[in-house]
Amino acid sequence: MTPPTASDTVDAEISPRGTLEVLSQSEVEQLRLAGGSEERSRLFDLLRRCALAVLNTGSEEDDAAAIFDRYRDFSIEIVQRTRGLKLKIENAPARAFVDGRIIEGISQHLFAVLRDLVYIGTQIEKSARFDLDKGESITDAVFHILKHAGVLDPDLRPNLVVCWGGHAISRTEYEYTKGVGYHLGLRGLDVCTGCGPGAMKGPMKGAAIGHAKQRMEQARHVGLTEPGIIAAEPPNPIVNHLVVLPDIEKRLEAFLRIGHGIIVFPGGAGTTEEILYLLGVLMDPANKDQDIPVVFTGPENSRDYFNQIDRFITATLGNEARRRYRIIIGDEQAVARYMERRISKVRSQRRKSGDAFYFNWLLKVPESYQHPFEITHDTVRSLVLRRDLPTHELASNLRRAFSAIVTGNIKDHGIRLIREQGPFEIQGDPTIMDMLDTVLRSFVDQGRMRIASESYEPCYRVVSN
């Protein structure tokens, strides 16, 4: 890839706004020297990669490795000042600046990344307070990351709708996500997404207009991401509460803990991963009384897509999973009305159970869904995908298979793994593999795997055994 020219990059020093504005000298020193030398090197490499992704907001590129290669000379440094800190950046993408000044929303996202990465590295992963091998402690860690980011507000009534969907969707589908978001905003509902482009941006953009018409000055557009995803899906500019979780599993748990309802728009492997995680958790017997409204929706030309997803879920996980969601096609207002009505029941349930409005403590997330899945060719090949597995185990392993595909498609280390060792091999029962292959082929044919889908080469191979 051709390196950027001098006119394509900017050098700047940036002061925090929105987070980290008021720090003591010792706190700044902690940020600058977080961890030992090896830990500090790892932390700052992670910061550099996530910061570059944030500064690259607006790019149509979704190949993380290509982004890093293009801006290989990008650097970032925490500079101590008497009044706090500044970030010194060099060779940053010029699209993040207007007349030499960084765009305010991008600046806030940049410091949110710094806030979360340092907090996770110093106060979560290296703290004796959290045993990340135990499920309850993992949930506690997710809570404290969200609390530290200022997302949890005990004074707000339940009104947060999680919206999932693909970054590579058609224009018609994108406009539909905006329409749904608009009608959610008019009803005073806030939006939480994976914070990237496509179906993650559309609902927020629509909701922002609805909120503006209702003069809602404190409306929330929450974006949850993780370091491996952020490079390919930088936070869109509508996000006003950005949180970086340590890994995909904690990110998915955060969605379920803070959301009061979930809307699924058309997507690809990442959206299917989210669906399987959600359904697997909800089908745990401990969650039989959990009232979490779930809607699958899209424009009329997405009907076949959702019919296929519906068939795949029913065939693999059964009718119990099918009963956990409702499909509404081509009716933006119906989706918003349904969500508003059902969230009012969520409020009643939380009052009755005594659970917090802002964090669903009573939801049971099985430990197998909480521990990070280390994606390598061997671990993917070793996934057990058989019909005789308990349903929650099959859902968990299917989720991991789709997680591997997402990693191979857009995450830097996954792309490099595929380049070095070839496609991941997903093995299982012939019936499951046939259904899986059918769904994945449809994603490829519909351009749902990558933004630049016309040149897509599968990062996986489906094998029956």
N, C-alpha and C positions, 0 to 999 in steps of 0.2 A: 504494500500500500504506500502511496506517495506521502511523505511527511508533510505536515502543514508548513506554509510559508510564514514569514514574520507577521504579515498582515492578518493571518488566521489565528494568531495567538496574542495574549495579553499578559503583562506582568503587573501585579498589584499587591497592595497591603490592605487587608479588610478587617474592620472591627466588628465585633458581634452585636447583633440586634435580634431580639426575640428569644435569646437564650444565652447564658454565659456572660451577660453584660457585667454583673457585679461579682468580682472574684477577689480574694485576698492574694497577696504576693505568694504565700505558701501554696494556695490552691493552684495558681498558675504554674508554680514550680512542679507540683505534682503532675499536672497535665503534660508538661514538657519532659518529665523524667519518669513517666509511668512505667512501672515494672523494671526488671533488670535489663541488661544490654540486649540479650536475646529476645526477651519479651517486648522491649521497646522497639526493636527492629521489626518484629512481627506486627505490632500495633500500628506503627507508622506506615508500613507497607499496605496494611488494610485501609488506613485512613487515606493514603494517596490514591488507591484504587477507587474507593467510594467517592472521594472528593472529585476526582476526574469525571466520574459518571454524573454527579450532580451538575458539574459545570458544562457537561455535554448535553444537557436537557434541550430537547428540540431536534436532536439528530434523528434521522430515519434509520440509522445503523443499529442493528440489534445483535451484532457479533462482538461480544465482550473482548475477545482476544484481538480483534481488528482495531477496536478503540484504543486499547492499551498500546498496541504496536504503533498506531498513528501518532499518539502523543507520548512517545517514549521519553521525551525530554521534560515532561511536566514534573514539577516539584512543588512541595508544600512544606512549610515550616511554621511551628508555633513560636512566636516572638513575644518575649516578656516586656511589658510596659508598666510604668508606675501605676496606671489606672486599670490594669488588667492584662489583656493579651490582644494580639493581632495575628492573623494568618498571612504569611508572606507566600505568595504563589507566583510561579514563573511558568511561562509557556502554556497558559491556560487557554481553552477554546474561547475565541473572541465572541461567540454567540451568547455567552453569559454576561456580556457587558453592553451598555449603551453609552456612547461617547466617553468611553474609558471608565465608566462607573458600573460596578456590578449590579445586576437586577436584584431588587430587594428580596423577592421571594427566594431566589437562588442563594443569596447570602444567608438567609435564615435556614434554608435546608443544609447548607454547608456546615453551619455551627451546630445544627441538630445532629448531623452525622458525627461530628467531633464529640459532642456531649454523650451520645449513646455508646460509641465505640470505647471511649475512655472509661465510662461507668461500667460497661460490661467487662472490660479487661481488668479493671482494678477492684471493683466492688462486687462483682458477681462470680466470674470464673476463678478469681484468685482469693476469694473470701471463704473463711471457714464457716461462715453463716449459711452457705448454700451447699448442699450435697446434691450435685447434679446427676447422681446415679439413682436418686429416689424421686418418685413421681410428685409427691407433695411439695418437695423442695423445688422442683422444676416449676411447678405452678406458682410458688412463692416468688421465684426469680422473675417469672413473666410479669407478675403483679408489680414488683418493685421497679422493673424497667419502665413499665407504663406509667407508674406513679412518678418516677423521676423525670419523665418526659412531659409531665403535666397533662396527661390525657384523662386521668381519672378525676371526675368532679362529682362529689356526693350531692351537690345541690341541683344537679340536672335530672330531669325526669327521663325515663327510658325513651329514646327517640333515634337511636343510631342504627342505620341500616347498612349492613355489609353488602357490597356489590362486587361480585366476581365475574370474570370474563377475560377473553383473550386480548392480547396487544395487536394481533394480526387479524382484524375483522374488516368486513366490507363497509363502505360508506353508509349504506342503508342501515346496517346494524349499528354503526356508530351513532347515527342520528336518532335511532330508536333509544339507545341508552341515554342520550341527552334528554329525550322526551320523558322517559321514566324519571330521571333525576329531577327534571323540572316539576313534575307533579308531586314528587316526594317533598321538594323544597317548599312548594305552596302549602303543604300540609304540616310544615314545621318539623319535618324529619331531616336529620343530618345524615351524612354519607361517609362511609369508610371503605376504602378500596386498597388494592395492592400498590397503588399510587403511580403506576406507569401510564403508558399511552393506551389508546383504543378504548376498550370497555372499562378500563380503570379511570380514564379521564372523562369520558362522556357523561356519566352520572353526576360527577362533581360539577362539570360545566353547566349542565342543566339545572342542578340544584342551586348553584350560585345565583342564577337568574330568578328562580322561584324565591329564594331567600331575600334577594334584593327587593322584589316586588312586595314582600311581606315586611320589609324593613327590619329583617333579623340581622342585627349587626354582629352578634356573637355566634353565628352559625359555624359549625365545625365540618371541615373536610379532612378527615383523618387518613393518613397514608401509612401502611405497615409494610416494611420491606426487610430484607436481610442482605448481608454483604455479597453473597453469591449471585443474587438476583439484580441488585441495584445497578450494576454495570450495564446490563442489557435493557433494564427498564428504569431509567432515572425518574425521580419523582416529577410528576407533571406540575405546572405552575399554579394550579388551583389548590393544591394541598397546603393547608395552613397549620396542620399538626403532623409532623413527620416523626416516625419512630423506626429505628433500626433494631431489629431483634437479632440474636446471635445466629440462628439457623432457621431452616424452613419449618421444622417441627414447632419451635416456640412461636414463630410467626403465625402458623395455623391455629395454635392454641389461643393466641392473643385475639385473633378474629372472633373465635367462639366465646371467649370470656367477656369481651366488651360489646359485642353486637347484640341487638335485640330482635333482629330479623335478618334474613339473608336472601338476596336476589342473585340468581345466576344467569348471566347473559351468554351468548355463544362464545366459544373459545376453543382452545386446543388441548394439548397434553397437560399444561399447567392448570387449566380450569377443571379438567377431569380429575387430576390429583386432588384438588380442593374438594370436589364433590365426594370422592371416595373417602377422604379423611372425615368430612362432615357426617356422612351416612354411617360410617363405621363407628364413630363416637356415639351418635344418636341411637344406634341399635344396641348399645350396651344396656343390659337389663337395669342397671343402676340409673339410667336416664329415661326410664319409661314415663316419668311424670314431667319431663322437661318440655316446655311449650316454646319451641323456637320455630317461627314461621319460615318456610323455605319456598321460594318461587323460582321456577325455571321460565325464562321469558325471552322473546325476541320478536322481530317483525315476521310477517307472514312467510317471507322467503327463508326463514330459519326453522320452519316447522319440521322439515325432514331431518334437520340436524338434531333437534330435541327428541324426535321420535326414535332416532337411532341411539341416542344416549339413554333414553328410557328403556329401550329393548336390552341394551347392554347391562344396565343396572338390574333389571328384573331377572335376566337370565343368569347373572353371576351372583347377585346378593339376595334375590327373591322378592316377594311381594311386601314383606315387612319393610324393606328399604323403600319400595315404591310408595308406600303410604306416608312417608316422611316429607314428601314434597308435592307441590301443585304446579301444573304447567298452564301458563296463560300466554297465548300467542296473539300478537298484533293489537294489544289493547293497553296503552301506556297508563291511562287513568285507572283501569281495573286493577293493575298491579299496585299502584300507589294506594288506592282505596283498601284493597285487601291487606296490605302491609300496615296501614294505619289502624285498621280494625283489629288485626291480630296483635299488634304491639300493645294495644290497650289491655289485652288479656295477659300479656307478659307482665305488665305493671301489676295487675291484680295478683298474678301468681307470685311475683317477687314479694309483694306485701304479705301474702298469706304464708309464704315459706320463711320470711325473714331474711331472704338473701338480698345482697346489695344491688341497687339499681345499676351501678357503674361497673361491676365485675361479678360475673356469674361463678361464685365459689362452689355452688352445689352441683355444677356440671361435673360428671365423672369422665375424665380423659384417661383411658387405659395407658399404662406405662409403655406398652409397645408402640403407642402413637407419639410418645414424648421424646424418646431417645433418638438422637440424630442417626440417620442411615448413611453410613460412609459408602459413597458410590465409587466402586471400582468394577472392572470387568468381572472379577471373581464374585463379588457380592451380588451383582445383578444376575449373573449366571446361576447363583445358588438360591435365588428366590423360589419358594415353593408355591406353585399356582395350580392347586388341585381342587376338584369339586368336593372331595370328602373333608376338606378343612372346615372348621367352624367358621361361620359367616364373618365374624369380626376379624379373624385371622386372614381370611382371603381378601377382605377389604383392605386390610393393612398392607398386605404384600402387593396387591394390585396398585395401591397408592405409591408404594416404593418403586414399582416398575415405571409408572408415569413420572415420578420424580427423577429417575435416571434419564428418561427421555428429555425432560426439561433441562437437566444438567448438560447433556450432550448437545442440545440445541443452542443454548445461549450463554451458559456459564463458562467463564474463562478456562478453569481447570478441566471442565468436562470436554470442551472443544479440543483442548490439547490432548486429552486422553484418547479421543476418537482419532485424531490425526496420527497419533503414535501407534495405537493398537487396533484400530478398526472399530466397527460398530459394537455396541453392547449386545449380548445374546440373551434374550428373554425366553425361558423354557417353561413348559407346562402341559396340562392336559390338552388334547387336540381340540375339544369343544371350546375351551376357554381361549386357546390360542387363535382359533378361527374367528371368534368374536372380537378379540383384541386386534387382530390383523385387519379386520373389516373396519373397525373404528379408526385405527391409525391411518389406513389408506384413505379414508374419507377426509381426515384432517389434512393430509397432503394434497389431495385433489382440490379441496376447497381453499387452499392457501392459508391454513390455520397454524402451521408449524413455525413459520418465521415470517417477518415482514417482507423479506426478500425471498418469498416462497418459490418463485419461478426457478431458482437455482438450488432448491433444497435437495440435499442428499440425506437419506435417513441415517440417523446415528444409532439405529437399533436393527436387530434381526430377530424375527419371531420364529421359534422352533418348537415343534410338537414333540413330546416324548412319551 
